[in-house]
Amino acid sequence: MEVGMRFVKIITIVMAVMIVVGTTVVVVVIARRLGVPAAATAPIEVLLDEPAGTQIAGIATVGDRLAVHLEGGGAGRVVLLDARTGAVTGRIVVRAGGE
């Protein structure tokens, strides 16, 4: 009977150590993931071929795109840019009166 109790005590101690080690590993992994700053992206430079007098009226993010609202130099328009590369991915032009 004493051999059986000794075995139960050893198993209990081993499981307790495994729980403490496992909990520590989980806490450390979570702390590292929360503590790592997001990877800094390299700044991009974009040259938009727009008419003289064009001004940026606003910028918004749309998923992984930037929507740049342009005014002046013609009809109002929105240029869609890839946020990572700066490439123009689309244009939305607003024409008054169904021109």
Buried (B, 14 or more C-beta within 10 A) or exposed (E): EEEEEEEEEEEEEEEEEEEEEEEEEEEEEEEEEEEEEEEEEEEEEEEEEBEEEBEEEEEEEEEEBBBBBBBBEEEBBBBBBBBEEBEBEEEEEEEEEEE
